Every structure is written in C-alpha cells, then in structure tokens.
Amino acid sequence: MLAPALAAALCSSSPLAAQPLRILPLGDSITQGGGKHDQEFSYRWPLFQLLVEEGISVEFIGSMNRGLNEGPTVWPADYRGVPFSNIHEGHYGWKTARVRDALPGWMKTWSAPPDIALIHLGTNDQKSDNFQRDIIDAHEGIIRLLREKNPRIVILVGQLFFHGGTALEFRPLVAAMAARLHTPESPVILVPHYEGFQPDPAHPQADTFDWAHPNPQGQRKMAEKWLAAMRPYLPPASPPAQP
C-alpha cells in the first residue's frame, strides 16, 4: 500500500504526477562506490537499471556526483538510452553519527525533498563500544531530519550483509528501532541484505571484492532487495524501456 501522500502525488492527474520518483541513496562506501576495485559501481547502478526496465522515472537525490576516485571505475553513462545520474549521498568510510551531523548541510544542496530514502549505514561502526549511541541514536537522528524535510518520506533501512561479528549484535537493535519509528504516514521498512548474500571473497559465489564492498553480483543482489522493499511505494509504471 502506498504511503498516502506519496500515492496522491505520484498517481494523481496533476502536473506533479509527471515528476520522477525522488530517491535518496544515503550511506558510506557501499553507497558511494568508485573505490579501488574495478566495477565498484555500488548498488545504485543496477537499481537504476531495474527501475528503467520497469518504466519508473527516477531522480537520485544527494550532494555527491562521483565515486571515491575517477578511476579505475568507469561509470556507465546511460541504460537503454536513459541517462544515469551519478547523484547520491554516499561517503566513503563515514560512520553513522558523522553522516547524521553532516546531513543538515547536505540537505541545503538537494534539488528537492526525496520521496524514498535508502539508508545503509553501520559498516564502519562495527568496532563501536556503544551501539545504542553510535548506530541507533544516530539512525533516529537521520530519520528525524529526513522527516523534517518530507513528513511523508518512505524510509528503507538496509540491514548489513555480514553473517557474523558485531553486525549480528546490533541487527536486532536496528529492527526494534524500525518498528518503533514506523508510522503509516512515513513507513520505516527493514531491508534484509544479508539474506542470500555471500560476503566471503574467497567463496566461489562471492558477492564482495573484499568482505565489505559488493562486486557486480553483490551490487545486483542489493538492488533487487531495495526494489522489492520499495515496490509497494512505486508509482504506476510507463511502458518498459526497450533495449
């Protein structure tokens, strides 16, 4: 079921209905991409492809327009004739609280408030000695700021894809937070990226380059999980783009 305001905006016959779905990719290196690995595009590129295939017009929101480095990653220019805008709010190596603290400044540069936020944070907080302060409280602050920008925003919170370590300790804390902050007007939805994901780079079916940064197969898996979670909140599709 669509969040009420999002449904009204995207499905009405008003001029607003013609506007693209605005998505904020918010996170760390897994969101930014463009590190030392070839084809480290992040999940944003395959997600864009999937949305184009479904006929969904999308605008990515953020203050960033590149990966960490100009090379070795060569960013695709378009997909099926639709230009790929390398816009995002991913920041290589950043912890959750630092993202929260910088968010008000970034918001001032955004072209418009996002309809959907994809939050994937916590990878760089795994050595924290206080998960409540550094991960949960920081996530709550981020969600509060996003709702100030758009009270009807749909919040998707990505659960880290690791199968061991401290990520397992704060996973239930993140789940409890999402349940506590969820409202019909501004849903908070968990996205289980760990399901069916193989982070071990030595595994024959590895989904990462180095335990942390998804390879193209892992990027695609993340994109599919994001799409599945946001599907109830997508506008009606146009005819699918053809190759």
Summary of the structure (lengths in Angstrom):
residues: 243
radius of gyration: 17.0
end to end distance: 30.7
largest distance: 52.4
contacts: 794
relative contact order: 0.19
helix: 38%
strand: 15%
